[in-house]
Amino acid sequence: MTGPVEPGPQPPTRPVDVDTGFWLWLVAMPLMVVGYVADLVGSSNGHGATPLLVAQGLFIAVLCAIVVTFLILMRAGYRWARTVLTGGGIATVVYVGTRLFTVNWPPMFALICGVAGIVGSVLVAGGMFLLHRTDAQADFTR
């Protein structure tokens, strides 16, 4: 008879802060897109040129794909991806904060932009905070 089989060495687990930061960013992204689209349509009062709106939609799609790619790389342990996301996150929070206090939207667009922008910015800021905590710092080795 053979004895109990001992498992081999376990692969290192990712800190909870990294996973939580990843999901906060991922949840914030659709909110930020909704806020951006509402800002785009509301600030032009629906009279924007169609080619410009199509170009903005393409820009949003490409930017979302890039952010998701960096999120996946960050989750895999790439420090530079976290750095790029942090810079983009700071720029996003500043952009949203500036737009909230400088644009005069119709009431419905103001509500959508306000809620989506504020909640999305808080989620992005929370994700950035978690990704820079001491527990998460050791995970970024690449």
N, C-alpha and C positions, 0 to 999 in steps of 0.2 A: 504494500500500500504506500501511496505517496502522501506526503504531508500537505498542509494547506499551501496554496500558491500565494506567494507574497507579490503584491503589485510592484511594478517598477517605479522609478522616480516619477513623481507627478509633474506635469508641465507647470511652469509658474502661472499663477492666476493673475488676471488683470485686476487692479484695484477698483473698488466700487465707485470711487470718485471719477475714474476715467469713463466707466460705463454710464454713469449718471450724467456727466458732462456731455457725452456723445448724444444721449437721448434728449437732453435739454436743447441742444443745438438743432437736432432733427425735428423736434416739435416746433421750435421757433421759426424754422424756415418757411413752412406754409403760411404761418401768420404774417411774416414779413412780406411774403409775396402778395397776399391779399391786401395788406396795407399799401404796398407799392402800387398795385393796380388801381386801388381806390383813389390813391393820390394822383395817379396819372390821369384817370378819367375825371375825377372831381375837380382837379385844378384847371382842366381845359374845358370844363362844363359840357363834356361830350362832343365838342366840336374839333377834336384833334384830327389831323390828317391820317387817313387809313394807312398809308405806307409807314408813317412814323409809329403808329400803334403796333403794326406788325413787327417793325424793327425792335421796338421796346420789348415785345413778347419774346422774340428770339433772344434778345439780350438776357432777359430773365431766365429763360430755359438754360442757356449756356452757363450763366452764373450759378444757378442751382446745381447743375451737374458738376461744376468745379468745386463747389462747397461740399457736396456729398463725397466727392473723391478725396478731398483733404480730410474730411471727417473719418473716412475709412482708414486712410493712412495714419492719422493721429491715433486712432484706436489700435492700430497695429504696432504703435510704439515709436513712431517717427516724431522726434522733437521739433524738426523744422516745420512739419505740418501744423503742430500746435502753435508755433510762433506765427505762421501765416494766418491761422484762424483767429488768433488773438488780435493781430493787427486789423484784420477785416471786421472783427467783432467791435473793436473800439470805434472804427470808422462808421459802422452801422449804427451804433448807439448815438454817436454824435450827429449823424445825418438825420436820424429819426427825431431826436430832440430838437434839432434846428427846424425841421419841417413842421413839427407840432406847434411851434410858437411863431412861425413866420408866414404860414399859408392860411388863406381865408377860403375854406371849402363850404359848399352847401351843407346843411345840417346832417343829412344822412351820411355823406362822405366823411364829414368831420368825426362822426361817431365811429365809423368803421376804421378810419385811419388812426384815431386815438386809441381805441381798444386794441387793435392788432399791433400797432406800433409800441405801445407801452408794455403789453404782455410779452410781445416778442423780444423787446429790448431787455426786459427783466430776465427772461429765459436765457438769452445770449450772455448777459452779464453773469448770471449764476453758473452757466457752463464754463465760462472763462475762469471764474473763481475756483471752481472745483478742479479744473485741469492744472492749476498752479499750486495746489495744496501739496504738502510734504508727502502724503501717501502716494499721490499720483506722480510726483516728480521722479521717483525711482523707476517708474515704468517706461519712461521715455529714454531709451538707450540707443536708438538708431539715429 
